[in-house]
């Protein structure tokens, strides 16, 4: 007896007719959970990159006497930006896992200034995506932090 074909996958809320919608995805990530608490917001995107912003807030400061944002919100911003960049390059939302994400801090963020993170997926293979990114507080040529990482692409052939 033949088995019936599996049902079609549910349509992602982040999809649009032409594929993955990074504006909608960033809005969802920025409305719920960790991204919502931090107040991440969409800035811009291209075919393999996205920029997300994070306003300075006193409750996100690491040490009150310095006024410098804690590292956690900046790490989260870079993680979200690089992850979204993979989905943009894939053209679809599919589950993935962060295998490696390295953050190198170059300097402290300027107190009171918003942070912008730009994530880029520069290489996409069968089951992994390679990313890089920067976080800055107004001048991309003077970054606060650099990121490099690898995401395992679930749902890819063999993954």
HELIX and SHEET records of a PDB file:
HELIX    1   1 UNK A   22  UNK A   29  1                                   8    
HELIX    2   2 UNK A   33  UNK A   38  1                                   6    
HELIX    3   3 UNK A   58  UNK A   60  5                                   3    
HELIX    4   4 UNK A   71  UNK A   90  1                                  20    
SHEET    1   A 2 UNK A  15  UNK A  16  0                                        
SHEET    2   A 2 UNK A  19  UNK A  20 -1                                        
SHEET    1   B 6 UNK A  41  UNK A  45  0                                        
SHEET    2   B 6 UNK A  49  UNK A  54 -1                                        
SHEET    3   B 6 UNK A 115  UNK A 124 -1                                        
SHEET    4   B 6 UNK A 128  UNK A 136 -1                                        
SHEET    5   B 6 UNK A 145  UNK A 153 -1                                        
SHEET    6   B 6 UNK A  96  UNK A 105 -1                                        
SHEET    1   C 2 UNK A  61  UNK A  63  0                                        
SHEET    2   C 2 UNK A  68  UNK A  69 -1                                        
END                                                                             
